[in-house]
């Protein structure tokens, strides 16, 4: 118990100045999503391309309050 308190107090300054995880914008996210989808389509793996499209669309919508990537079309 005492060790935990000592560790917590020792780490507090480090955790306080640790940078927050960088957030990508919707445009950046859509560009990354489009790139991954393009690679799958180019490889000819239609099953993988559909999976990437489905999962990517869900992630974009969940992270950006229902937003979509209008430049990313279903394979």
PDB file of N, CA, C and O in Angstrom:
ATOM      1  N   UNK A   1       0.825  -1.180   0.000  1.00  0.00           N
ATOM      2  CA  UNK A   1       0.000   0.000   0.000  1.00  0.00           C
ATOM      3  C   UNK A   1       0.871   1.246   0.000  1.00  0.00           C
ATOM      4  O   UNK A   1       0.627   2.172  -0.774  1.00  0.00           O
ATOM      5  N   UNK A   2       1.874   1.282   0.849  1.00  0.00           N
ATOM      6  CA  UNK A   2       2.773   2.425   0.923  1.00  0.00           C
ATOM      7  C   UNK A   2       3.582   2.535  -0.363  1.00  0.00           C
ATOM      8  O   UNK A   2       3.809   3.634  -0.870  1.00  0.00           O
ATOM      9  N   UNK A   3       4.020   1.382  -0.892  1.00  0.00           N
ATOM     10  CA  UNK A   3       4.782   1.378  -2.132  1.00  0.00           C
ATOM     11  C   UNK A   3       3.952   1.958  -3.275  1.00  0.00           C
ATOM     12  O   UNK A   3       4.471   2.720  -4.091  1.00  0.00           O
ATOM     13  N   UNK A   4       2.693   1.612  -3.340  1.00  0.00           N
ATOM     14  CA  UNK A   4       1.820   2.134  -4.387  1.00  0.00           C
ATOM     15  C   UNK A   4       1.693   3.647  -4.283  1.00  0.00           C
ATOM     16  O   UNK A   4       1.693   4.342  -5.299  1.00  0.00           O
ATOM     17  N   UNK A   5       1.585   4.157  -3.069  1.00  0.00           N
ATOM     18  CA  UNK A   5       1.477   5.602  -2.870  1.00  0.00           C
ATOM     19  C   UNK A   5       2.769   6.303  -3.286  1.00  0.00           C
ATOM     20  O   UNK A   5       2.735   7.376  -3.890  1.00  0.00           O
ATOM     21  N   UNK A   6       3.897   5.694  -2.961  1.00  0.00           N
ATOM     22  CA  UNK A   6       5.188   6.272  -3.328  1.00  0.00           C
ATOM     23  C   UNK A   6       5.338   6.290  -4.846  1.00  0.00           C
ATOM     24  O   UNK A   6       5.771   7.291  -5.416  1.00  0.00           O
ATOM     25  N   UNK A   7       4.981   5.190  -5.501  1.00  0.00           N
ATOM     26  CA  UNK A   7       5.076   5.127  -6.958  1.00  0.00           C
ATOM     27  C   UNK A   7       4.146   6.138  -7.615  1.00  0.00           C
ATOM     28  O   UNK A   7       4.534   6.815  -8.567  1.00  0.00           O
ATOM     29  N   UNK A   8       2.931   6.241  -7.114  1.00  0.00           N
ATOM     30  CA  UNK A   8       1.967   7.184  -7.676  1.00  0.00           C
ATOM     31  C   UNK A   8       2.464   8.613  -7.555  1.00  0.00           C
ATOM     32  O   UNK A   8       2.333   9.398  -8.494  1.00  0.00           O
ATOM     33  N   UNK A   9       3.030   8.953  -6.412  1.00  0.00           N
ATOM     34  CA  UNK A   9       3.521  10.319  -6.242  1.00  0.00           C
ATOM     35  C   UNK A   9       4.764  10.569  -7.086  1.00  0.00           C
ATOM     36  O   UNK A   9       4.986  11.692  -7.539  1.00  0.00           O
ATOM     37  N   UNK A  10       5.573   9.543  -7.302  1.00  0.00           N
ATOM     38  CA  UNK A  10       6.769   9.704  -8.113  1.00  0.00           C
ATOM     39  C   UNK A  10       6.423   9.838  -9.594  1.00  0.00           C
ATOM     40  O   UNK A  10       7.101  10.559 -10.325  1.00  0.00           O
ATOM     41  N   UNK A  11       5.382   9.157 -10.034  1.00  0.00           N
ATOM     42  CA  UNK A  11       5.000   9.186 -11.442  1.00  0.00           C
ATOM     43  C   UNK A  11       4.085  10.353 -11.802  1.00  0.00           C
ATOM     44  O   UNK A  11       3.948  10.679 -12.981  1.00  0.00           O
ATOM     45  N   UNK A  12       3.473  10.973 -10.836  1.00  0.00           N
ATOM     46  CA  UNK A  12       2.522  12.054 -11.105  1.00  0.00           C
ATOM     47  C   UNK A  12       3.106  13.152 -11.984  1.00  0.00           C
ATOM     48  O   UNK A  12       2.450  13.553 -12.946  1.00  0.00           O
ATOM     49  N   UNK A  13       4.306  13.660 -11.706  1.00  0.00           N
ATOM     50  CA  UNK A  13       4.849  14.708 -12.577  1.00  0.00           C
ATOM     51  C   UNK A  13       5.099  14.234 -14.003  1.00  0.00           C
ATOM     52  O   UNK A  13       4.912  14.997 -14.951  1.00  0.00           O
ATOM     53  N   UNK A  14       5.512  13.001 -14.159  1.00  0.00           N
ATOM     54  CA  UNK A  14       5.766  12.454 -15.486  1.00  0.00           C
ATOM     55  C   UNK A  14       4.463  12.328 -16.257  1.00  0.00           C
ATOM     56  O   UNK A  14       4.393  12.698 -17.429  1.00  0.00           O
ATOM     57  N   UNK A  15       3.440  11.814 -15.613  1.00  0.00           N
ATOM     58  CA  UNK A  15       2.151  11.646 -16.276  1.00  0.00           C
ATOM     59  C   UNK A  15       1.502  12.979 -16.596  1.00  0.00           C
ATOM     60  O   UNK A  15       0.783  13.096 -17.588  1.00  0.00           O
ATOM     61  N   UNK A  16       1.744  13.971 -15.782  1.00  0.00           N
ATOM     62  CA  UNK A  16       1.137  15.280 -15.997  1.00  0.00           C
ATOM     63  C   UNK A  16       1.699  15.972 -17.233  1.00  0.00           C
ATOM     64  O   UNK A  16       0.986  16.736 -17.885  1.00  0.00           O
ATOM     65  N   UNK A  17       2.960  15.719 -17.568  1.00  0.00           N
ATOM     66  CA  UNK A  17       3.565  16.381 -18.717  1.00  0.00           C
ATOM     67  C   UNK A  17       3.610  15.491 -19.956  1.00  0.00           C
ATOM     68  O   UNK A  17       4.078  15.924 -21.009  1.00  0.00           O
ATOM     69  N   UNK A  18       3.137  14.270 -19.845  1.00  0.00           N
ATOM     70  CA  UNK A  18       3.119  13.385 -21.002  1.00  0.00           C
ATOM     71  C   UNK A  18       2.148  13.943 -22.034  1.00  0.00           C
ATOM     72  O   UNK A  18       1.024  14.307 -21.688  1.00  0.00           O
ATOM     73  N   UNK A  19       2.563  14.014 -23.293  1.00  0.00           N
ATOM     74  CA  UNK A  19       1.681  14.585 -24.307  1.00  0.00           C
ATOM     75  C   UNK A  19       0.470  13.696 -24.548  1.00  0.00           C
ATOM     76  O   UNK A  19       0.558  12.470 -24.479  1.00  0.00           O
ATOM     77  N   UNK A  20      -0.647  14.326 -24.829  1.00  0.00           N
ATOM     78  CA  UNK A  20      -1.862  13.579 -25.149  1.00  0.00           C
ATOM     79  C   UNK A  20      -1.677  12.930 -26.513  1.00  0.00           C
ATOM     80  O   UNK A  20      -0.932  13.435 -27.352  1.00  0.00           O
ATOM     81  N   UNK A  21      -2.353  11.815 -26.729  1.00  0.00           N
ATOM     82  CA  UNK A  21      -2.271  11.124 -28.006  1.00  0.00           C
ATOM     83  C   UNK A  21      -2.780  12.051 -29.104  1.00  0.00           C
ATOM     84  O   UNK A  21      -3.850  12.648 -28.981  1.00  0.00           O
ATOM     85  N   UNK A  22      -2.023  12.163 -30.152  1.00  0.00           N
ATOM     86  CA  UNK A  22      -2.394  13.056 -31.248  1.00  0.00           C
ATOM     87  C   UNK A  22      -3.692  12.576 -31.891  1.00  0.00           C
ATOM     88  O   UNK A  22      -3.884  11.384 -32.131  1.00  0.00           O
ATOM     89  N   UNK A  23      -4.559  13.517 -32.159  1.00  0.00           N
ATOM     90  CA  UNK A  23      -5.834  13.214 -32.792  1.00  0.00           C
ATOM     91  C   UNK A  23      -5.729  13.547 -34.279  1.00  0.00           C
ATOM     92  O   UNK A  23      -5.245  14.615 -34.652  1.00  0.00           O
ATOM     93  N   UNK A  24      -6.180  12.636 -35.106  1.00  0.00           N
ATOM     94  CA  UNK A  24      -6.201  12.884 -36.540  1.00  0.00           C
ATOM     95  C   UNK A  24      -7.499  13.589 -36.896  1.00  0.00           C
ATOM     96  O   UNK A  24      -8.533  13.355 -36.270  1.00  0.00           O
ATOM     97  N   UNK A  25      -7.444  14.446 -37.893  1.00  0.00           N
ATOM     98  CA  UNK A  25      -8.649  15.113 -38.366  1.00  0.00           C
ATOM     99  C   UNK A  25      -9.458  14.134 -39.215  1.00  0.00           C
ATOM    100  O   UNK A  25      -8.973  13.062 -39.576  1.00  0.00           O
ATOM    101  N   UNK A  26     -10.681  14.511 -39.524  1.00  0.00           N
ATOM    102  CA  UNK A  26     -11.517  13.670 -40.385  1.00  0.00           C
ATOM    103  C   UNK A  26     -10.858  13.516 -41.754  1.00  0.00           C
ATOM    104  O   UNK A  26     -10.851  12.420 -42.314  1.00  0.00           O
ATOM    105  N   UNK A  27     -10.309  14.591 -42.296  1.00  0.00           N
ATOM    106  CA  UNK A  27      -9.650  14.514 -43.606  1.00  0.00           C
ATOM    107  C   UNK A  27      -8.465  13.563 -43.584  1.00  0.00           C
ATOM    108  O   UNK A  27      -8.280  12.779 -44.515  1.00  0.00           O
ATOM    109  N   UNK A  28      -7.665  13.626 -42.533  1.00  0.00           N
ATOM    110  CA  UNK A  28      -6.510  12.727 -42.415  1.00  0.00           C
ATOM    111  C   UNK A  28      -6.969  11.282 -42.288  1.00  0.00           C
ATOM    112  O   UNK A  28      -6.399  10.379 -42.901  1.00  0.00           O
ATOM    113  N   UNK A  29      -7.999  11.079 -41.488  1.00  0.00           N
ATOM    114  CA  UNK A  29      -8.528   9.733 -41.288  1.00  0.00           C
ATOM    115  C   UNK A  29      -9.077   9.175 -42.595  1.00  0.00           C
ATOM    116  O   UNK A  29      -8.836   8.013 -42.924  1.00  0.00           O
ATOM    117  N   UNK A  30      -9.810   9.990 -43.336  1.00  0.00           N
ATOM    118  CA  UNK A  30     -10.370   9.540 -44.614  1.00  0.00           C
ATOM    119  C   UNK A  30      -9.268   9.219 -45.619  1.00  0.00           C
ATOM    120  O   UNK A  30      -9.385   8.261 -46.383  1.00  0.00           O
ATOM    121  N   UNK A  31      -8.208  10.007 -45.623  1.00  0.00           N
ATOM    122  CA  UNK A  31      -7.091   9.747 -46.533  1.00  0.00           C
ATOM    123  C   UNK A  31      -6.419   8.416 -46.200  1.00  0.00           C
ATOM    124  O   UNK A  31      -6.081   7.641 -47.095  1.00  0.00           O
ATOM    125  N   UNK A  32      -6.229   8.159 -44.913  1.00  0.00           N
ATOM    126  CA  UNK A  32      -5.616   6.893 -44.486  1.00  0.00           C
ATOM    127  C   UNK A  32      -6.526   5.722 -44.837  1.00  0.00           C
ATOM    128  O   UNK A  32      -6.067   4.693 -45.334  1.00  0.00           O
ATOM    129  N   UNK A  33      -7.812   5.887 -44.574  1.00  0.00           N
ATOM    130  CA  UNK A  33      -8.818   4.868 -44.885  1.00  0.00           C
ATOM    131  C   UNK A  33      -8.816   4.583 -46.387  1.00  0.00           C
ATOM    132  O   UNK A  33      -8.812   3.423 -46.798  1.00  0.00           O
ATOM    133  N   UNK A  34      -8.819   5.627 -47.201  1.00  0.00           N
ATOM    134  CA  UNK A  34      -8.822   5.477 -48.654  1.00  0.00           C
ATOM    135  C   UNK A  34      -7.574   4.742 -49.131  1.00  0.00           C
ATOM    136  O   UNK A  34      -7.648   3.893 -50.019  1.00  0.00           O
ATOM    137  N   UNK A  35      -6.434   5.070 -48.542  1.00  0.00           N
ATOM    138  CA  UNK A  35      -5.187   4.407 -48.918  1.00  0.00           C
ATOM    139  C   UNK A  35      -5.202   2.921 -48.628  1.00  0.00           C
ATOM    140  O   UNK A  35      -4.778   2.113 -49.454  1.00  0.00           O
ATOM    141  N   UNK A  36      -5.693   2.565 -47.451  1.00  0.00           N
ATOM    142  CA  UNK A  36      -5.770   1.134 -47.099  1.00  0.00           C
ATOM    143  C   UNK A  36      -6.717   0.400 -48.037  1.00  0.00           C
ATOM    144  O   UNK A  36      -6.445  -0.724 -48.459  1.00  0.00           O
ATOM    145  N   UNK A  37      -7.831   1.047 -48.359  1.00  0.00           N
ATOM    146  CA  UNK A  37      -8.804   0.431 -49.256  1.00  0.00           C
ATOM    147  C   UNK A  37      -8.221   0.283 -50.659  1.00  0.00           C
ATOM    148  O   UNK A  37      -8.418  -0.749 -51.300  1.00  0.00           O
ATOM    149  N   UNK A  38      -7.514   1.293 -51.142  1.00  0.00           N
ATOM    150  CA  UNK A  38      -6.896   1.232 -52.464  1.00  0.00           C
ATOM    151  C   UNK A  38      -5.914   0.072 -52.578  1.00  0.00           C
ATOM    152  O   UNK A  38      -5.871  -0.609 -53.603  1.00  0.00           O
ATOM    153  N   UNK A  39      -5.132  -0.152 -51.537  1.00  0.00           N
ATOM    154  CA  UNK A  39      -4.166  -1.254 -51.541  1.00  0.00           C
ATOM    155  C   UNK A  39      -4.889  -2.596 -51.644  1.00  0.00           C
ATOM    156  O   UNK A  39      -4.482  -3.470 -52.409  1.00  0.00           O
ATOM    157  N   UNK A  40      -5.961  -2.753 -50.871  1.00  0.00           N
ATOM    158  CA  UNK A  40      -6.720  -4.014 -50.902  1.00  0.00           C
ATOM    159  C   UNK A  40      -7.374  -4.230 -52.264  1.00  0.00           C
ATOM    160  O   UNK A  40      -7.376  -5.347 -52.782  1.00  0.00           O
ATOM    161  N   UNK A  41      -7.930  -3.168 -52.845  1.00  0.00           N
ATOM    162  CA  UNK A  41      -8.571  -3.279 -54.160  1.00  0.00           C
ATOM    163  C   UNK A  41      -7.516  -3.622 -55.215  1.00  0.00           C
ATOM    164  O   UNK A  41      -7.740  -4.490 -56.059  1.00  0.00           O
ATOM    165  N   UNK A  42      -6.382  -2.952 -55.169  1.00  0.00           N
ATOM    166  CA  UNK A  42      -5.312  -3.201 -56.144  1.00  0.00           C
ATOM    167  C   UNK A  42      -4.772  -4.622 -56.063  1.00  0.00           C
ATOM    168  O   UNK A  42      -4.315  -5.177 -57.063  1.00  0.00           O
ATOM    169  N   UNK A  43      -4.824  -5.207 -54.875  1.00  0.00           N
ATOM    170  CA  UNK A  43      -4.328  -6.572 -54.718  1.00  0.00           C
ATOM    171  C   UNK A  43      -5.300  -7.602 -55.279  1.00  0.00           C
ATOM    172  O   UNK A  43      -4.950  -8.768 -55.464  1.00  0.00           O
ATOM    173  N   UNK A  44      -6.525  -7.157 -55.546  1.00  0.00           N
ATOM    174  CA  UNK A  44      -7.532  -8.067 -56.080  1.00  0.00           C
ATOM    175  C   UNK A  44      -8.272  -8.849 -55.010  1.00  0.00           C
ATOM    176  O   UNK A  44      -9.097  -9.704 -55.332  1.00  0.00           O
ATOM    177  N   UNK A  45      -7.997  -8.576 -53.765  1.00  0.00           N
ATOM    178  CA  UNK A  45      -8.645  -9.280 -52.652  1.00  0.00           C
ATOM    179  C   UNK A  45      -9.953  -8.565 -52.309  1.00  0.00           C
ATOM    180  O   UNK A  45      -9.981  -7.688 -51.445  1.00  0.00           O
ATOM    181  N   UNK A  46     -11.030  -8.946 -52.992  1.00  0.00           N
ATOM    182  CA  UNK A  46     -12.313  -8.252 -52.809  1.00  0.00           C
ATOM    183  C   UNK A  46     -12.909  -8.470 -51.424  1.00  0.00           C
ATOM    184  O   UNK A  46     -13.578  -7.590 -50.883  1.00  0.00           O
ATOM    185  N   UNK A  47     -12.666  -9.632 -50.860  1.00  0.00           N
ATOM    186  CA  UNK A  47     -13.178  -9.912 -49.516  1.00  0.00           C
ATOM    187  C   UNK A  47     -12.500  -8.979 -48.516  1.00  0.00           C
ATOM    188  O   UNK A  47     -13.165  -8.379 -47.672  1.00  0.00           O
ATOM    189  N   UNK A  48     -11.187  -8.860 -48.611  1.00  0.00           N
ATOM    190  CA  UNK A  48     -10.436  -7.977 -47.716  1.00  0.00           C
ATOM    191  C   UNK A  48     -10.841  -6.515 -47.946  1.00  0.00           C
ATOM    192  O   UNK A  48     -10.971  -5.750 -46.991  1.00  0.00           O
ATOM    193  N   UNK A  49     -11.037  -6.135 -49.189  1.00  0.00           N
ATOM    194  CA  UNK A  49     -11.429  -4.759 -49.502  1.00  0.00           C
ATOM    195  C   UNK A  49     -12.793  -4.438 -48.882  1.00  0.00           C
ATOM    196  O   UNK A  49     -12.976  -3.364 -48.309  1.00  0.00           O
ATOM    197  N   UNK A  50     -13.734  -5.351 -48.993  1.00  0.00           N
ATOM    198  CA  UNK A  50     -15.054  -5.120 -48.381  1.00  0.00           C
ATOM    199  C   UNK A  50     -14.959  -5.049 -46.869  1.00  0.00           C
ATOM    200  O   UNK A  50     -15.646  -4.248 -46.236  1.00  0.00           O
ATOM    201  N   UNK A  51     -14.104  -5.889 -46.287  1.00  0.00           N
ATOM    202  CA  UNK A  51     -13.910  -5.885 -44.833  1.00  0.00           C
ATOM    203  C   UNK A  51     -13.317  -4.549 -44.394  1.00  0.00           C
ATOM    204  O   UNK A  51     -13.777  -3.959 -43.417  1.00  0.00           O
ATOM    205  N   UNK A  52     -12.308  -4.072 -45.102  1.00  0.00           N
ATOM    206  CA  UNK A  52     -11.696  -2.787 -44.776  1.00  0.00           C
ATOM    207  C   UNK A  52     -12.717  -1.662 -44.900  1.00  0.00           C
ATOM    208  O   UNK A  52     -12.771  -0.773 -44.051  1.00  0.00           O
ATOM    209  N   UNK A  53     -13.523  -1.699 -45.950  1.00  0.00           N
ATOM    210  CA  UNK A  53     -14.537  -0.659 -46.145  1.00  0.00           C
ATOM    211  C   UNK A  53     -15.560  -0.656 -45.012  1.00  0.00           C
ATOM    212  O   UNK A  53     -15.898   0.398 -44.473  1.00  0.00           O
ATOM    213  N   UNK A  54     -16.045  -1.834 -44.660  1.00  0.00           N
ATOM    214  CA  UNK A  54     -17.055  -1.948 -43.604  1.00  0.00           C
ATOM    215  C   UNK A  54     -16.509  -1.485 -42.263  1.00  0.00           C
ATOM    216  O   UNK A  54     -17.126  -0.666 -41.583  1.00  0.00           O
ATOM    217  N   UNK A  55     -15.354  -2.011 -41.889  1.00  0.00           N
ATOM    218  CA  UNK A  55     -14.761  -1.647 -40.596  1.00  0.00           C
ATOM    219  C   UNK A  55     -14.347  -0.178 -40.572  1.00  0.00           C
ATOM    220  O   UNK A  55     -14.575   0.521 -39.585  1.00  0.00           O
ATOM    221  N   UNK A  56     -13.746   0.279 -41.650  1.00  0.00           N
ATOM    222  CA  UNK A  56     -13.315   1.671 -41.716  1.00  0.00           C
ATOM    223  C   UNK A  56     -14.478   2.634 -41.617  1.00  0.00           C
ATOM    224  O   UNK A  56     -14.389   3.647 -40.923  1.00  0.00           O
ATOM    225  N   UNK A  57     -15.562   2.330 -42.301  1.00  0.00           N
ATOM    226  CA  UNK A  57     -16.752   3.186 -42.247  1.00  0.00           C
ATOM    227  C   UNK A  57     -17.312   3.256 -40.828  1.00  0.00           C
ATOM    228  O   UNK A  57     -17.712   4.323 -40.362  1.00  0.00           O
ATOM    229  N   UNK A  58     -17.337   2.120 -40.153  1.00  0.00           N
ATOM    230  CA  UNK A  58     -17.825   2.092 -38.769  1.00  0.00           C
ATOM    231  C   UNK A  58     -16.931   2.919 -37.854  1.00  0.00           C
ATOM    232  O   UNK A  58     -17.420   3.670 -37.011  1.00  0.00           O
ATOM    233  N   UNK A  59     -15.628   2.779 -38.023  1.00  0.00           N
ATOM    234  CA  UNK A  59     -14.691   3.522 -37.168  1.00  0.00           C
ATOM    235  C   UNK A  59     -14.792   5.025 -37.384  1.00  0.00           C
ATOM    236  O   UNK A  59     -14.797   5.798 -36.426  1.00  0.00           O
ATOM    237  N   UNK A  60     -14.872   5.433 -38.641  1.00  0.00           N
ATOM    238  CA  UNK A  60     -14.988   6.863 -38.938  1.00  0.00           C
ATOM    239  C   UNK A  60     -16.253   7.412 -38.293  1.00  0.00           C
ATOM    240  O   UNK A  60     -16.221   8.450 -37.633  1.00  0.00           O
ATOM    241  N   UNK A  61     -17.362   6.713 -38.485  1.00  0.00           N
ATOM    242  CA  UNK A  61     -18.636   7.174 -37.919  1.00  0.00           C
ATOM    243  C   UNK A  61     -18.580   7.238 -36.403  1.00  0.00           C
ATOM    244  O   UNK A  61     -19.109   8.175 -35.807  1.00  0.00           O
ATOM    245  N   UNK A  62     -17.947   6.255 -35.769  1.00  0.00           N
ATOM    246  CA  UNK A  62     -17.909   6.247 -34.303  1.00  0.00           C
ATOM    247  C   UNK A  62     -16.979   7.311 -33.738  1.00  0.00           C
ATOM    248  O   UNK A  62     -17.253   7.864 -32.673  1.00  0.00           O
ATOM    249  N   UNK A  63     -15.887   7.605 -34.430  1.00  0.00           N
ATOM    250  CA  UNK A  63     -14.929   8.592 -33.928  1.00  0.00           C
ATOM    251  C   UNK A  63     -15.287  10.028 -34.297  1.00  0.00           C
ATOM    252  O   UNK A  63     -14.822  10.973 -33.660  1.00  0.00           O
ATOM    253  N   UNK A  64     -16.111  10.187 -35.323  1.00  0.00           N
ATOM    254  CA  UNK A  64     -16.431  11.529 -35.802  1.00  0.00           C
ATOM    255  C   UNK A  64     -17.937  11.784 -35.819  1.00  0.00           C
ATOM    256  O   UNK A  64     -18.463  12.419 -36.733  1.00  0.00           O
ATOM    257  N   UNK A  65     -18.613  11.281 -34.801  1.00  0.00           N
ATOM    258  CA  UNK A  65     -20.022  11.596 -34.576  1.00  0.00           C
ATOM    259  C   UNK A  65     -20.901  11.343 -35.798  1.00  0.00           C
ATOM    260  O   UNK A  65     -21.698  12.199 -36.182  1.00  0.00           O
ATOM    261  N   UNK A  66     -20.756  10.180 -36.400  1.00  0.00           N
ATOM    262  CA  UNK A  66     -21.601   9.787 -37.523  1.00  0.00           C
ATOM    263  C   UNK A  66     -21.113  10.254 -38.885  1.00  0.00           C
ATOM    264  O   UNK A  66     -21.785  10.022 -39.889  1.00  0.00           O
ATOM    265  N   UNK A  67     -19.971  10.900 -38.939  1.00  0.00           N
ATOM    266  CA  UNK A  67     -19.446  11.410 -40.212  1.00  0.00           C
ATOM    267  C   UNK A  67     -19.073  10.261 -41.144  1.00  0.00           C
ATOM    268  O   UNK A  67     -18.864   9.127 -40.715  1.00  0.00           O
ATOM    269  N   UNK A  68     -18.998  10.588 -42.420  1.00  0.00           N
ATOM    270  CA  UNK A  68     -18.571   9.627 -43.429  1.00  0.00           C
ATOM    271  C   UNK A  68     -17.418  10.225 -44.230  1.00  0.00           C
ATOM    272  O   UNK A  68     -17.088  11.404 -44.095  1.00  0.00           O
ATOM    273  N   UNK A  69     -16.824   9.392 -45.056  1.00  0.00           N
ATOM    274  CA  UNK A  69     -15.770   9.841 -45.972  1.00  0.00           C
ATOM    275  C   UNK A  69     -16.367   9.805 -47.380  1.00  0.00           C
ATOM    276  O   UNK A  69     -16.367   8.753 -48.018  1.00  0.00           O
ATOM    277  N   UNK A  70     -16.874  10.937 -47.874  1.00  0.00           N
ATOM    278  CA  UNK A  70     -17.558  10.934 -49.180  1.00  0.00           C
ATOM    279  C   UNK A  70     -16.654  10.554 -50.341  1.00  0.00           C
ATOM    280  O   UNK A  70     -17.146  10.117 -51.382  1.00  0.00           O
ATOM    281  N   UNK A  71     -15.344  10.709 -50.188  1.00  0.00           N
ATOM    282  CA  UNK A  71     -14.423  10.350 -51.254  1.00  0.00           C
ATOM    283  C   UNK A  71     -14.079   8.864 -51.274  1.00  0.00           C
ATOM    284  O   UNK A  71     -13.405   8.401 -52.194  1.00  0.00           O
ATOM    285  N   UNK A  72     -14.529   8.113 -50.277  1.00  0.00           N
ATOM    286  CA  UNK A  72     -14.238   6.683 -50.196  1.00  0.00           C
ATOM    287  C   UNK A  72     -15.498   5.920 -50.619  1.00  0.00           C
ATOM    288  O   UNK A  72     -16.526   5.961 -49.943  1.00  0.00           O
ATOM    289  N   UNK A  73     -15.390   5.233 -51.742  1.00  0.00           N
ATOM    290  CA  UNK A  73     -16.526   4.482 -52.292  1.00  0.00           C
ATOM    291  C   UNK A  73     -16.374   2.992 -51.980  1.00  0.00           C
ATOM    292  O   UNK A  73     -15.263   2.467 -51.899  1.00  0.00           O
ATOM    293  N   UNK A  74     -17.503   2.335 -51.811  1.00  0.00           N
ATOM    294  CA  UNK A  74     -17.502   0.897 -51.539  1.00  0.00           C
ATOM    295  C   UNK A  74     -16.873   0.160 -52.712  1.00  0.00           C
ATOM    296  O   UNK A  74     -17.103   0.513 -53.869  1.00  0.00           O
ATOM    297  N   UNK A  75     -16.087  -0.852 -52.417  1.00  0.00           N
ATOM    298  CA  UNK A  75     -15.448  -1.630 -53.492  1.00  0.00           C
ATOM    299  C   UNK A  75     -16.463  -2.473 -54.262  1.00  0.00           C
ATOM    300  O   UNK A  75     -16.092  -3.185 -55.196  1.00  0.00           O
TER     301      UNK A  75
END
